[in-house]
Amino acid sequence: MAGSGVWKHWTNEQIVRFQLFQDKLCMDFSRFHEAMEKVLDRPIWTHEFAFNDKLKEEYLGVKEKPSMEEIINLIPEEKRIIIKINPQQ
């Protein structure tokens, strides 16, 4: 399906409604990522795609948008590197 390019003519909503519920990627990831951000009206961090059920719940309106803390907490603590920059220094 990815090679057919049929998805290139779909709206953001059509892309999300289709791809979010597939087990395999059927289009360019960058296009799916872009559509997700437009439809959910927020930045989607790449690691969030590993938690597809949470994205589905948000899309279906079962769950509200996650906070930045919730998004960060999806990453195991031992794998996190967070740099806080103080603009006053």
C-alpha positions as CSV (number, residue, x, y, z in Angstrom):
1,M,0.0,0.0,0.0
2,A,2.8,2.4,0.8
3,G,4.2,2.0,-2.7
4,S,0.8,2.7,-4.3
5,G,0.8,6.3,-3.0
6,V,-3.0,6.3,-2.6
7,W,-2.6,7.8,0.8
8,K,-0.9,10.9,-0.7
9,H,-4.4,12.1,-1.7
10,W,-6.0,11.6,1.7
11,T,-6.9,14.2,4.2
12,N,-5.1,14.3,7.6
13,E,-8.2,12.8,9.2
14,Q,-8.4,10.0,6.7
15,I,-4.7,9.2,7.2
16,V,-5.1,9.1,11.0
17,R,-8.3,7.1,11.0
18,F,-6.7,4.5,8.8
19,Q,-3.1,4.2,9.9
20,L,-3.6,4.5,13.6
21,F,-5.5,1.3,13.6
22,Q,-3.1,-0.7,11.4
23,D,-0.4,-3.1,12.7
24,K,2.0,-2.2,9.9
25,L,3.0,1.2,8.5
26,C,1.2,1.7,5.2
27,M,2.6,5.1,4.2
28,D,5.6,7.4,4.8
29,F,6.0,7.8,8.6
30,S,6.7,11.5,8.2
31,R,3.3,12.0,6.5
32,F,1.5,9.9,9.2
33,H,3.4,11.9,11.9
34,E,2.3,15.2,10.4
35,A,-1.3,14.1,10.1
36,M,-1.3,13.0,13.7
37,E,-0.1,16.4,14.9
38,K,-2.7,18.2,12.8
39,V,-5.6,16.0,13.9
40,L,-4.7,15.8,17.6
41,D,-3.7,19.5,17.5
42,R,-0.4,19.1,19.4
43,P,3.2,18.1,18.9
44,I,3.5,14.3,18.9
45,W,6.9,13.1,20.1
46,T,8.3,10.1,18.3
47,H,8.4,7.9,21.3
48,E,4.6,8.3,21.8
49,F,4.1,6.1,18.7
50,A,5.4,3.1,20.8
51,F,2.3,3.6,23.0
52,N,-0.3,3.4,20.2
53,D,-3.2,2.6,22.6
54,K,-2.7,6.0,24.3
55,L,-2.8,7.7,20.9
56,K,-5.9,5.8,19.9
57,E,-7.7,6.7,23.1
58,E,-6.8,10.4,22.6
59,Y,-8.0,10.3,19.0
60,L,-11.3,8.6,20.0
61,G,-11.9,11.1,22.7
62,V,-11.7,8.6,25.5
63,K,-8.6,10.3,27.0
64,E,-7.5,14.0,27.1
65,K,-4.3,15.3,25.7
66,P,-1.3,14.2,27.9
67,S,0.7,16.8,29.9
68,M,4.4,17.2,29.0
69,E,5.2,15.3,32.3
70,E,3.1,12.4,31.1
71,I,4.8,12.4,27.7
72,I,8.2,12.4,29.4
73,N,7.2,9.7,31.8
74,L,6.6,7.3,28.9
75,I,10.4,7.1,28.6
76,P,11.9,4.8,31.3
77,E,13.6,7.0,33.9
78,E,17.0,5.3,33.3
79,K,16.8,6.2,29.6
80,R,16.0,9.9,30.1
81,I,18.4,12.7,29.6
82,I,16.7,16.1,30.2
83,I,18.7,19.3,29.9
84,K,17.2,22.4,31.6
85,I,18.7,25.6,30.3
86,N,18.5,28.7,32.5
87,P,18.2,31.6,30.1
88,Q,19.5,34.0,32.8
89,Q,23.0,32.5,32.8
